[in-house]
Amino acid sequence: MSKIKVVHYINQFFAGIGGEEFADHKPEIRDGAVGPGMALTGAFGDKAEIIKTVVCGDSYFNENLADAKKAIIDMVRSANPDIFIAGPAFNAGRYGVACGTICEAVKQELNIPVITGMFVENPGAEMFRDKLYIIATKDSAAGMRDAVPAVAALAIKLVNKEPVGASIEEGYLPNNTRVNFFEKERGSKRAVDMLLKKMAGKPFVTEYPMPDFDRVEPNHAVKDIKSATIAIVTSGGIVPKGNPDRIESSSASKYGEYDITGVNDLTDATYETAHGGYDPVYANADADRVLPVDVMRDFEREGIIGKLHNKFYTTVGNGTSTKSSKQFATEYAQKLKNDNVQAVILTST
Amino acid sequence: MVKEIERAGIPVVHVCTVTPISMTVGANRIVPAIAIPHPLGNPSLTPADEKQLRRKILTTALDALSTEVDGQTIFEVK
């Protein structure tokens, strides 16, 4: 039997081209396996082989969606593979969205099976989990060793059109499709086991999770913006020069609150970014590009808004858990409320 | 973060480049930005033009805050 032909998609970082400063890298195709493709090759054994690897920068992909999709689909088409694999992207947001987007496009255009992998909190997971098989991974590349065998095993099954088991068996993120299988123990025993664990305060996994529709209804519009106090908040990591509170460049454990009374313009001498997930050159040169204090002050002076709130709140969105972000924002939203702020402009990189 | 601010009762507009992420996260008022490393700027413009661009995006953001919305809405910068 001939080997299954695989085309693998990775970003500029995993291809060894470089970090954020190379995130604008345009799509290219290389022969054979590159970076994490080597581990996949090992897991495939003699069953499958990566014939080509497509590499594309995360920023390039997300900022040039139509062009990037078209270029990459043409590359994949010319290689004529049996399956397309992207990532895994772990908790890298733009990479995850790129992997999901390109997998969906390849599936639609070329009608071949596709797989990717990511951490459950990656925004790409929520966007694509009901459209694609996404192998559940840890939140960093340290999870490569667990992810690779699951990706390889499912890839071979999909190409050979073997039945795919439930998410819990195959390791993909639940995709709202129910697959029947036989449990080893009967329901009454499993229920009592779960109850005993719960009573003992031990962790247990429900077999019937409630759907999580966490949506918030929009608030009413600001009636009179000309008299409103408006605050600016960012996940782009803008901090006073020197990062006095040492907000981490990724997986932030805190947010900053800084007074901008009398500040009319952010300059390279006074502000910078602490964010480690995008090329910091532009924000360090002029932080108004992320936290627009200069124009908000103009608005204030011209009477377009009532007042720019004298404090801004900031954190680094890079790899920061949903739980931490929620906790930060719950805290500072209350402060904004107490300070009678009427509206917020939140900027993200 | 955008949801927690909204939940606290303060109208909020999310200015960001990758709007599908903002939709997934659950922002209600969304304004598309320029690029990931410089959402409210463009280093290839002159400083004056760049500030004008930032002003345009923020004017759209203020319009978004002044507009009643029924669900998630993207306000394109004019």
Chai-1 contact restraints between the chains, C-beta under 6 A:
chainA,res_idxA,chainB,res_idxB,connection_type,confidence,min_distance_angstrom,max_distance_angstrom,comment,restraint_id
A,S59,B,I36,contact,1.0,0.0,6.0,A-B,restraint_1
A,N62,B,V18,contact,1.0,0.0,6.0,A-B,restraint_2
A,E63,B,A35,contact,1.0,0.0,6.0,A-B,restraint_3
A,P123,B,I21,contact,1.0,0.0,6.0,A-B,restraint_4
A,P123,B,T24,contact,1.0,0.0,6.0,A-B,restraint_5
A,E126,B,T24,contact,1.0,0.0,6.0,A-B,restraint_6
A,M127,B,T24,contact,1.0,0.0,6.0,A-B,restraint_7
A,R215,B,G26,contact,1.0,0.0,6.0,A-B,restraint_8
A,V216,B,K3,contact,1.0,0.0,6.0,A-B,restraint_9
A,V216,B,E6,contact,1.0,0.0,6.0,A-B,restraint_10
A,V216,B,R7,contact,1.0,0.0,6.0,A-B,restraint_11
A,P218,B,N28,contact,1.0,0.0,6.0,A-B,restraint_12
A,P218,B,V69,contact,1.0,0.0,6.0,A-B,restraint_13
A,N219,B,P11,contact,1.0,0.0,6.0,A-B,restraint_14
A,A221,B,S66,contact,1.0,0.0,6.0,A-B,restraint_15
A,A221,B,T67,contact,1.0,0.0,6.0,A-B,restraint_16
A,A221,B,E68,contact,1.0,0.0,6.0,A-B,restraint_17
A,V222,B,P11,contact,1.0,0.0,6.0,A-B,restraint_18
A,V222,B,L65,contact,1.0,0.0,6.0,A-B,restraint_19
A,V222,B,S66,contact,1.0,0.0,6.0,A-B,restraint_20
A,I225,B,L62,contact,1.0,0.0,6.0,A-B,restraint_21
A,I225,B,S66,contact,1.0,0.0,6.0,A-B,restraint_22
A,Y278,B,I36,contact,1.0,0.0,6.0,A-B,restraint_23
A,Y278,B,P37,contact,1.0,0.0,6.0,A-B,restraint_24
A,D279,B,P37,contact,1.0,0.0,6.0,A-B,restraint_25
A,Y282,B,P37,contact,1.0,0.0,6.0,A-B,restraint_26
A,Y282,B,H38,contact,1.0,0.0,6.0,A-B,restraint_27
A,Y282,B,P43,contact,1.0,0.0,6.0,A-B,restraint_28
A,R289,B,H38,contact,1.0,0.0,6.0,A-B,restraint_29
A,R289,B,L40,contact,1.0,0.0,6.0,A-B,restraint_30
A,R289,B,G41,contact,1.0,0.0,6.0,A-B,restraint_31
A,P292,B,L40,contact,1.0,0.0,6.0,A-B,restraint_32
A,P292,B,R54,contact,1.0,0.0,6.0,A-B,restraint_33
A,P292,B,L58,contact,1.0,0.0,6.0,A-B,restraint_34
A,V295,B,R54,contact,1.0,0.0,6.0,A-B,restraint_35
A,V295,B,R55,contact,1.0,0.0,6.0,A-B,restraint_36
A,V295,B,L58,contact,1.0,0.0,6.0,A-B,restraint_37
A,S325,B,M1,contact,1.0,0.0,6.0,A-B,restraint_38
A,K326,B,E4,contact,1.0,0.0,6.0,A-B,restraint_39
A,A329,B,M1,contact,1.0,0.0,6.0,A-B,restraint_40
A,A329,B,E4,contact,1.0,0.0,6.0,A-B,restraint_41
A,A329,B,I5,contact,1.0,0.0,6.0,A-B,restraint_42
A,T330,B,E4,contact,1.0,0.0,6.0,A-B,restraint_43
A,A333,B,E4,contact,1.0,0.0,6.0,A-B,restraint_44
A,A333,B,I5,contact,1.0,0.0,6.0,A-B,restraint_45
A,A333,B,A8,contact,1.0,0.0,6.0,A-B,restraint_46
A,K337,B,A8,contact,1.0,0.0,6.0,A-B,restraint_47
A,A343,B,P11,contact,1.0,0.0,6.0,A-B,restraint_48
A,A343,B,L65,contact,1.0,0.0,6.0,A-B,restraint_49
A,V344,B,I5,contact,1.0,0.0,6.0,A-B,restraint_50
A,V344,B,I10,contact,1.0,0.0,6.0,A-B,restraint_51
A,V344,B,V12,contact,1.0,0.0,6.0,A-B,restraint_52
A,I345,B,V13,contact,1.0,0.0,6.0,A-B,restraint_53
A,I345,B,A61,contact,1.0,0.0,6.0,A-B,restraint_54
A,L346,B,V2,contact,1.0,0.0,6.0,A-B,restraint_55
A,L346,B,V12,contact,1.0,0.0,6.0,A-B,restraint_56
A,L346,B,H14,contact,1.0,0.0,6.0,A-B,restraint_57
A,T347,B,V15,contact,1.0,0.0,6.0,A-B,restraint_58
A,T347,B,P39,contact,1.0,0.0,6.0,A-B,restraint_59
A,S348,B,C16,contact,1.0,0.0,6.0,A-B,restraint_60
A,T349,B,I36,contact,1.0,0.0,6.0,A-B,restraint_61
A,T349,B,P39,contact,1.0,0.0,6.0,A-B,restraint_62
